[in-house]
């Protein structure tokens, strides 16, 4: 079993050279060596998120954690965080249809969430919120990656092939529109695609759920 290192901001020193006392090597447990493009195809939202009566629609934001094996030696932090994968405006009528359970509540997005999900990104964070300047929400999660080379920070050496976790956290503008954040394991995601468990399938694609939003995902090998 491969140890996972979770790095947090402000951690400045470790008394043990873990790089020599533990075996950090070993290949990734990913079941394949393929690289994928993951797209969000359609969404189905059943909550207005506190929209004012005369506001036109929801300003949706979909986030993805970003990972790198470059470690900042001054802050003891892997340079992680979130990428604003994409945003889209969801008209009020689609929410109204979805609240009634109608199939025409599905809205086509068909936008890439990750154009390069390679084997070194073993876990990513998927998060969704509705942009609203009147409030704030802190979104957090842990992403993981396999180091492509040996990385040394102070007394610790991360050998090539080590799995390192990044604690991602950021604050965004939203009041009532935080749908959620989830950590997606790469193997789990690819294996559950088009299986039909849980929410079932739509158009041959897996339906997934994030709070008051359902959505379908497609995976294409590059």
PyMOL commands that set and color helices and strands:
alter all, ss='L'
color gray80, all
select helices_A, chain A and resi 18-21+92-99+103-105+186-192
alter helices_A, ss='H'
color red, helices_A
select strands_A, chain A and resi 4-7+36-45+57-65+71-72+77-78+82-91+107-117+123-130+136-146+151-153+156-158+163-173+178-185+201-202+205-210+213-221
alter strands_A, ss='S'
color yellow, strands_A
deselect
rebuild
show_as cartoon
